[in-house]
Amino acid sequence: MQIWVGLGNPGAQYAMHRHNVGFMALDAIASIHNFEPPKKAFHGWAQQGRIGGARILLLKPATFMNDSGRAVRAAMDFFKREPADVTAFHDELDLAPFKVKVKTGGGTAGHNGLRSLDSHIGSDFRRVRIGIGHPGHKDRVTGHVLGNYAKTETDDLSDMLAAIAAEADWLAKGDDARFMSEVALRLQD
């Protein structure tokens, strides 16, 4: 069982925030790969399914961003998994909007969701970093991160989420480089 966690905040008022792009990615994956309906579990909403031959648990913590690690730890304990079995989908200020990169381990770069995961499970988990771009000045970061995607960005957002979901098989197989390459190819237009 792999545990794929989307980082975000629960509630309709946060649904289109850039900070919730991790939740959006999981919703796209669940839809395209026909995962079971979400159930309340592990301090959040969990959906099980398969991508290729891999069993995947999609987890959207209901603990709010700053305590996401508690939900992930509960799922890991239940399935007896290690940090290497966890993939976190999250917004990334240091990537251009709609760029997608994958890495394992690393710091938190001030991201409260990553900080929470780091404190509950350590840093050796895989991260799918979804670019939201930097607003230019540190004083504008909070408003940018907690702001909704603009109407002019919705087509690009939809295309990127569809690409992540369509190429998720490569993530499930552990081929991060191929996943990044295939997503980038889909988004070239």
Backbone as CSV, one residue per row, in Angstrom:
resi,resn,N_x,N_y,N_z,CA_x,CA_y,CA_z,C_x,C_y,C_z
1,MET,0.848,-1.194,0.000,0.000,0.000,0.000,0.885,1.246,0.000
2,GLN,0.721,2.074,-1.011,1.357,3.393,-1.021,0.348,4.398,-0.460
3,ILE,0.853,5.381,0.249,0.000,6.434,0.803,0.327,7.730,0.077
4,TRP,-0.655,8.229,-0.670,-0.502,9.499,-1.378,-1.356,10.522,-0.656
5,VAL,-0.712,11.543,-0.127,-1.422,12.556,0.645,-1.431,13.880,-0.114
6,GLY,-2.586,14.486,-0.166,-2.697,15.832,-0.723,-2.694,16.813,0.423
7,LEU,-1.883,17.848,0.310,-1.863,18.853,1.361,-2.822,19.981,0.999
8,GLY,-3.639,20.353,1.971,-4.632,21.401,1.769,-5.380,21.666,3.051
9,ASN,-6.357,22.530,2.961,-7.222,22.852,4.100,-8.643,22.424,3.768
10,PRO,-9.340,21.805,4.729,-10.712,21.373,4.468,-11.681,22.553,4.461
11,GLY,-12.724,22.439,3.690,-13.765,23.464,3.670,-13.886,24.120,2.310
12,ALA,-15.122,24.409,1.935,-15.417,24.990,0.619,-14.717,26.323,0.410
13,GLN,-14.546,27.107,1.477,-13.926,28.424,1.326,-12.462,28.338,0.892
14,TYR,-11.822,27.166,1.062,-10.415,26.987,0.689,-10.244,26.233,-0.632
15,ALA,-11.321,25.742,-1.179,-11.268,24.786,-2.302,-10.407,25.241,-3.470
16,MET,-10.448,26.518,-3.834,-9.696,26.992,-4.996,-8.415,27.756,-4.636
17,HIS,-8.006,27.688,-3.362,-6.750,28.327,-2.951,-5.570,27.596,-3.592
18,ARG,-4.542,28.337,-3.930,-3.315,27.716,-4.447,-2.753,26.712,-3.437
19,HIS,-2.935,27.003,-2.160,-2.436,26.134,-1.086,-3.151,24.774,-1.101
20,ASN,-4.266,24.668,-1.799,-5.042,23.429,-1.833,-4.812,22.607,-3.096
21,VAL,-3.798,22.934,-3.868,-3.581,22.220,-5.127,-3.263,20.735,-4.878
22,GLY,-2.760,20.403,-3.702,-2.524,18.991,-3.361,-3.836,18.213,-3.282
23,PHE,-4.862,18.824,-2.666,-6.194,18.211,-2.632,-6.728,18.056,-4.055
24,MET,-6.546,19.100,-4.867,-7.056,19.066,-6.246,-6.409,17.935,-7.040
25,ALA,-5.109,17.729,-6.850,-4.402,16.662,-7.568,-4.969,15.293,-7.189
26,LEU,-5.221,15.071,-5.899,-5.785,13.793,-5.474,-7.189,13.579,-6.024
27,ASP,-7.991,14.644,-6.070,-9.337,14.522,-6.641,-9.263,14.105,-8.110
28,ALA,-8.320,14.676,-8.856,-8.169,14.329,-10.272,-7.730,12.875,-10.424
29,ILE,-6.794,12.437,-9.595,-6.313,11.048,-9.648,-7.452,10.088,-9.318
30,ALA,-8.205,10.392,-8.259,-9.325,9.524,-7.853,-10.352,9.405,-8.963
31,SER,-10.635,10.503,-9.629,-11.633,10.514,-10.692,-11.179,9.701,-11.905
32,ILE,-9.979,9.950,-12.368,-9.494,9.277,-13.583,-9.253,7.793,-13.356
33,HIS,-8.831,7.425,-12.165,-8.491,6.031,-11.886,-9.593,5.283,-11.133
34,ASN,-10.779,5.866,-11.068,-11.953,5.200,-10.497,-11.734,4.657,-9.089
35,PHE,-11.226,5.507,-8.209,-11.054,5.106,-6.813,-12.427,5.028,-6.147
36,GLU,-12.483,4.280,-5.047,-13.735,4.180,-4.290,-14.087,5.555,-3.745
37,PRO,-15.360,5.774,-3.374,-15.742,7.071,-2.792,-14.962,7.333,-1.496
38,PRO,-14.749,8.598,-1.154,-14.011,8.909,0.073,-14.775,8.502,1.328
39,LYS,-14.001,8.059,2.319,-14.551,7.699,3.630,-13.773,8.460,4.684
40,LYS,-14.456,8.794,5.788,-13.760,9.420,6.908,-12.843,8.380,7.547
41,ALA,-11.558,8.691,7.578,-10.568,7.798,8.187,-9.269,8.569,8.377
42,PHE,-8.483,8.166,9.350,-7.150,8.730,9.576,-7.177,10.262,9.693
43,HIS,-8.127,10.795,10.405,-8.250,12.248,10.598,-8.423,12.976,9.264
44,GLY,-9.118,12.342,8.324,-9.322,12.973,7.021,-10.265,12.155,6.160
45,TRP,-10.097,12.300,4.852,-10.891,11.548,3.879,-9.950,10.642,3.115
46,ALA,-10.273,9.355,3.099,-9.401,8.368,2.468,-10.156,7.633,1.364
47,GLN,-9.433,7.362,0.280,-9.979,6.605,-0.844,-8.947,5.557,-1.238
48,GLN,-9.413,4.324,-1.425,-8.502,3.277,-1.869,-8.777,2.936,-3.324
49,GLY,-7.728,2.510,-3.983,-7.853,2.093,-5.366,-6.540,1.530,-5.856
50,ARG,-6.504,1.280,-7.156,-5.291,0.759,-7.785,-4.920,1.635,-8.963
51,ILE,-3.631,1.789,-9.126,-3.086,2.403,-10.330,-2.071,1.404,-10.842
52,GLY,-2.368,0.838,-12.016,-1.544,-0.266,-12.486,-1.655,-1.396,-11.484
53,GLY,-0.533,-1.937,-11.080,-0.540,-3.024,-10.101,-0.401,-2.555,-8.671
54,ALA,-0.336,-1.251,-8.448,-0.075,-0.720,-7.107,-1.363,-0.372,-6.373
55,ARG,-1.437,-0.792,-5.102,-2.532,-0.368,-4.233,-2.174,0.990,-3.656
56,ILE,-3.112,1.927,-3.762,-2.863,3.303,-3.331,-3.972,3.741,-2.375
57,LEU,-3.576,4.417,-1.303,-4.510,5.115,-0.428,-4.318,6.600,-0.704
58,LEU,-5.383,7.255,-1.158,-5.368,8.707,-1.307,-5.906,9.298,-0.014
59,LEU,-5.184,10.240,0.571,-5.556,10.797,1.868,-5.550,12.321,1.815
60,LYS,-6.694,12.908,2.163,-6.809,14.356,2.299,-7.069,14.638,3.778
61,PRO,-6.030,15.088,4.513,-6.214,15.347,5.943,-7.272,16.421,6.204
62,ALA,-8.074,16.182,7.232,-9.082,17.170,7.655,-8.565,17.977,8.846
63,THR,-7.281,17.868,9.110,-6.661,18.480,10.290,-6.176,19.890,10.044
64,PHE,-6.408,20.427,8.861,-5.835,21.687,8.412,-4.335,21.497,8.175
65,MET,-3.819,22.341,7.310,-2.446,22.222,6.814,-1.424,22.025,7.927
66,ASN,-1.528,22.824,8.989,-0.493,22.841,10.023,-0.398,21.552,10.822
67,ASP,-1.375,20.646,10.679,-1.351,19.384,11.428,-1.540,18.176,10.498
68,SER,-1.185,18.328,9.238,-1.347,17.254,8.250,-0.600,15.980,8.636
69,GLY,0.534,16.140,9.279,1.356,14.984,9.626,0.657,13.982,10.530
70,ARG,-0.258,14.463,11.356,-0.976,13.564,12.270,-1.813,12.560,11.475
71,ALA,-2.471,13.027,10.414,-3.287,12.140,9.581,-2.406,11.118,8.856
72,VAL,-1.286,11.583,8.337,-0.375,10.688,7.608,0.198,9.636,8.550
73,ARG,0.579,10.061,9.765,1.118,9.122,10.743,0.082,8.034,11.080
74,ALA,-1.184,8.422,11.223,-2.239,7.449,11.540,-2.376,6.420,10.415
75,ALA,-2.356,6.869,9.167,-2.457,5.941,8.034,-1.229,5.041,7.962
76,MET,-0.052,5.612,8.177,1.182,4.812,8.166,1.158,3.738,9.245
77,ASP,0.719,4.105,10.436,0.667,3.133,11.537,-0.321,2.013,11.225
78,PHE,-1.475,2.369,10.663,-2.495,1.372,10.346,-1.987,0.367,9.309
79,PHE,-1.359,0.859,8.260,-0.896,-0.017,7.175,0.539,-0.506,7.372
80,LYS,1.154,-0.115,8.490,2.531,-0.497,8.793,3.475,-0.111,7.648
81,ARG,3.425,1.155,7.288,4.228,1.698,6.187,5.341,2.598,6.723
82,GLU,6.323,2.820,5.883,7.468,3.668,6.198,7.356,4.998,5.437
83,PRO,8.162,6.014,5.805,8.125,7.275,5.057,8.350,7.103,3.551
84,ALA,9.139,6.128,3.160,9.398,5.885,1.735,8.128,5.474,0.978
85,ASP,7.089,5.055,1.696,5.817,4.652,1.077,4.851,5.833,0.931
86,VAL,5.277,7.020,1.373,4.416,8.208,1.373,4.823,9.149,0.246
87,THR,3.823,9.650,-0.473,4.026,10.695,-1.477,3.113,11.855,-1.116
88,ALA,3.694,13.045,-0.950,2.916,14.244,-0.621,2.804,15.132,-1.858
89,PHE,1.587,15.519,-2.208,1.315,16.447,-3.307,1.087,17.821,-2.671
90,HIS,1.900,18.811,-3.058,1.788,20.113,-2.394,2.162,21.261,-3.317
91,ASP,1.716,22.451,-2.933,2.054,23.685,-3.648,3.504,24.043,-3.376
92,GLU,4.148,24.657,-4.385,5.558,25.018,-4.288,5.785,26.432,-4.833
93,LEU,6.128,27.354,-3.951,6.385,28.750,-4.327,7.574,28.884,-5.273
94,ASP,8.581,28.042,-5.103,9.829,28.183,-5.848,9.807,27.527,-7.226
95,LEU,8.639,27.111,-7.681,8.486,26.589,-9.037,7.525,27.492,-9.794
96,ALA,7.778,27.661,-11.085,6.881,28.454,-11.924,5.482,27.843,-11.884
97,PRO,4.448,28.663,-12.047,3.085,28.133,-12.027,2.912,26.970,-13.014
98,PHE,2.269,25.898,-12.528,1.882,24.728,-13.308,3.067,23.845,-13.725
99,LYS,4.245,24.062,-13.152,5.373,23.153,-13.341,5.267,22.096,-12.258
100,VAL,5.669,20.868,-12.582,5.565,19.760,-11.639,6.927,19.080,-11.532
101,LYS,7.434,18.969,-10.326,8.714,18.305,-10.067,8.530,17.320,-8.919
102,VAL,9.344,16.274,-8.924,9.283,15.250,-7.881,10.663,15.118,-7.253
103,LYS,10.685,14.999,-5.941,11.937,14.701,-5.254,11.621,13.941,-3.974
104,THR,12.625,13.277,-3.449,12.478,12.572,-2.178,13.361,13.270,-1.157
105,GLY,12.799,13.498,0.017,13.529,14.158,1.092,13.645,15.648,0.852
106,GLY,14.374,16.296,1.730,14.586,17.732,1.605,13.979,18.489,2.765
107,GLY,14.088,19.812,2.664,13.593,20.684,3.723,12.128,21.029,3.536
108,THR,11.661,21.941,4.357,10.248,22.312,4.326,10.008,23.646,3.633
109,ALA,11.065,24.448,3.429,10.980,25.746,2.749,9.835,26.615,3.295
110,GLY,9.590,26.531,4.601,8.553,27.349,5.208,7.131,26.864,4.988
111,HIS,6.965,25.702,4.354,5.629,25.154,4.072,5.133,24.434,5.328
112,ASN,4.045,24.929,5.915,3.567,24.371,7.187,3.103,22.928,7.072
113,GLY,2.538,22.534,5.943,2.139,21.144,5.755,3.343,20.217,5.736
114,LEU,4.389,20.613,5.013,5.618,19.808,4.978,6.278,19.779,6.345
115,ARG,6.235,20.908,7.040,6.811,20.970,8.387,6.104,19.969,9.306
116,SER,4.780,19.880,9.192,4.018,18.941,10.015,4.361,17.487,9.657
117,LEU,4.450,17.194,8.367,4.835,15.843,7.958,6.218,15.509,8.499
118,ASP,7.137,16.444,8.337,8.505,16.250,8.792,8.543,15.926,10.288
119,SER,7.731,16.623,11.084,7.757,16.390,12.533,7.088,15.072,12.927
120,HIS,6.144,14.582,12.116,5.439,13.339,12.462,6.048,12.084,11.831
121,ILE,6.664,12.224,10.642,7.155,11.012,9.958,8.607,11.114,9.493
122,GLY,9.257,12.260,9.691,10.607,12.462,9.173,10.550,13.068,7.777
123,SER,11.704,13.237,7.161,11.760,13.950,5.877,11.932,13.035,4.662
124,ASP,12.043,11.739,4.864,12.370,10.824,3.764,11.151,10.330,2.997
125,PHE,10.226,11.235,2.679,9.067,10.885,1.866,9.194,11.587,0.518
126,ARG,8.472,11.065,-0.462,8.504,11.644,-1.809,7.549,12.828,-1.871
127,ARG,7.948,13.862,-2.614,7.140,15.076,-2.745,6.865,15.329,-4.223
128,VAL,5.601,15.529,-4.555,5.223,16.006,-5.879,4.973,17.494,-5.694
129,ARG,5.932,18.275,-6.170,5.938,19.724,-5.971,5.209,20.377,-7.145
130,ILE,4.123,21.075,-6.857,3.282,21.673,-7.889,3.463,23.193,-7.823
131,GLY,4.053,23.735,-8.874,4.413,25.138,-8.892,3.229,26.091,-8.837
132,ILE,3.338,27.071,-7.947,2.340,28.149,-7.894,3.006,29.503,-8.149
133,GLY,4.329,29.506,-8.294,5.050,30.741,-8.541,5.152,31.600,-7.293
134,HIS,6.121,32.487,-7.296,6.336,33.413,-6.173,5.769,34.773,-6.559
135,PRO,5.078,35.434,-5.651,4.468,36.729,-5.986,5.481,37.867,-6.144
136,GLY,6.746,37.626,-5.831,7.767,38.637,-6.036,8.351,39.223,-4.770
137,HIS,7.536,39.391,-3.751,8.022,39.952,-2.487,7.467,39.116,-1.341
138,LYS,8.302,38.901,-0.322,7.888,38.025,0.784,6.639,38.523,1.507
139,ASP,6.386,39.835,1.483,5.198,40.374,2.141,3.908,39.951,1.440
140,ARG,4.007,39.512,0.197,2.821,39.129,-0.571,2.608,37.611,-0.611
141,VAL,3.493,36.843,0.021,3.423,35.373,-0.062,2.125,34.828,0.527
142,THR,1.764,35.254,1.728,0.567,34.694,2.384,-0.684,34.923,1.545
143,GLY,-0.874,36.125,1.057,-2.036,36.416,0.224,-2.040,35.616,-1.067
144,HIS,-0.851,35.392,-1.628,-0.734,34.616,-2.864,-1.095,33.149,-2.618
145,VAL,-0.472,32.569,-1.608,-0.683,31.154,-1.284,-2.142,30.897,-0.891
146,LEU,-2.701,31.792,-0.084,-4.066,31.610,0.395,-5.099,32.286,-0.505
147,GLY,-4.662,32.694,-1.683,-5.580,33.280,-2.647,-6.087,32.225,-3.622
148,ASN,-7.246,32.494,-4.206,-7.808,31.595,-5.213,-7.040,31.717,-6.525
149,TYR,-7.046,30.627,-7.284,-6.554,30.710,-8.648,-7.418,31.718,-9.398
150,ALA,-6.800,32.509,-10.264,-7.535,33.481,-11.069,-8.316,32.759,-12.167
151,LYS,-9.402,33.373,-12.630,-10.196,32.777,-13.712,-9.335,32.516,-14.943
152,THR,-8.348,33.374,-15.203,-7.469,33.194,-16.363,-6.533,31.997,-16.212
153,GLU,-6.408,31.465,-14.994,-5.525,30.320,-14.739,-6.254,28.984,-14.758
154,THR,-7.572,28.991,-14.820,-8.307,27.729,-14.635,-8.055,26.716,-15.742
155,ASP,-7.872,27.153,-16.981,-7.573,26.191,-18.052,-6.225,25.525,-17.821
156,ASP,-5.214,26.329,-17.475,-3.883,25.781,-17.198,-3.915,24.850,-15.991
157,LEU,-4.675,25.234,-14.971,-4.812,24.400,-13.778,-5.452,23.062,-14.140
158,SER,-6.535,23.091,-14.896,-7.218,21.858,-15.305,-6.307,20.967,-16.134
159,ASP,-5.561,21.565,-17.056,-4.636,20.790,-17.892,-3.561,20.125,-17.047
160,MET,-3.013,20.878,-16.082,-1.965,20.319,-15.240,-2.489,19.180,-14.365
161,LEU,-3.658,19.371,-13.755,-4.237,18.316,-12.909,-4.550,17.073,-13.732
162,ALA,-5.058,17.257,-14.946,-5.346,16.123,-15.829,-4.059,15.393,-16.190
163,ALA,-2.976,16.134,-16.433,-1.693,15.515,-16.771,-1.141,14.707,-15.596
164,ILE,-1.224,15.270,-14.389,-0.761,14.549,-13.193,-1.526,13.242,-13.053
165,ALA,-2.849,13.304,-13.191,-3.680,12.101,-13.036,-3.401,11.085,-14.136
166,ALA,-3.276,11.558,-15.366,-3.063,10.650,-16.498,-1.723,9.930,-16.405
167,GLU,-0.727,10.578,-15.851,0.615,9.993,-15.780,0.936,9.402,-14.407
168,ALA,-0.055,9.299,-13.536,0.167,8.798,-12.164,0.714,7.373,-12.132
169,ASP,0.489,6.616,-13.194,1.015,5.251,-13.255,2.535,5.233,-13.068
170,TRP,3.213,6.244,-13.623,4.674,6.297,-13.479,5.062,6.533,-12.029
171,LEU,4.304,7.347,-11.314,4.566,7.550,-9.878,4.357,6.247,-9.118
172,ALA,3.267,5.556,-9.437,2.957,4.295,-8.753,4.071,3.271,-8.958
173,LYS,4.711,3.308,-10.119,5.809,2.385,-10.435,7.139,2.859,-9.859
174,GLY,7.171,4.083,-9.334,8.403,4.610,-8.776,9.322,5.248,-9.804
175,ASP,8.817,5.513,-11.006,9.625,6.126,-12.057,9.336,7.634,-12.086
176,ASP,9.936,8.346,-11.130,9.684,9.769,-10.969,10.128,10.573,-12.192
177,ALA,11.272,10.208,-12.770,11.784,10.942,-13.933,10.820,10.821,-15.113
178,ARG,10.309,9.625,-15.343,9.375,9.435,-16.457,8.069,10.190,-16.191
179,PHE,7.595,10.183,-14.948,6.402,10.939,-14.583,6.590,12.420,-14.920
180,MET,7.702,13.003,-14.470,7.946,14.426,-14.729,8.031,14.705,-16.226
181,SER,8.703,13.828,-16.947,8.855,13.999,-18.397,7.518,13.946,-19.121
182,GLU,6.694,12.961,-18.771,5.388,12.787,-19.437,4.430,13.935,-19.103
183,VAL,4.457,14.385,-17.850,3.604,15.528,-17.477,4.051,16.762,-18.257
184,ALA,5.344,16.998,-18.327,5.871,18.163,-19.057,5.478,18.090,-20.537
185,LEU,5.563,16.906,-21.136,5.183,16.749,-22.543,3.718,17.093,-22.763
186,ARG,2.863,16.654,-21.863,1.419,16.952,-21.987,1.129,18.450,-21.881
187,LEU,1.994,19.164,-21.159,1.744,20.589,-20.898,2.483,21.520,-21.849
188,GLN,3.149,20.971,-22.847,3.964,21.792,-23.756,3.168,22.774,-24.608
189,ASP,1.970,22.439,-24.936,1.221,23.269,-25.889,1.131,24.712,-25.489
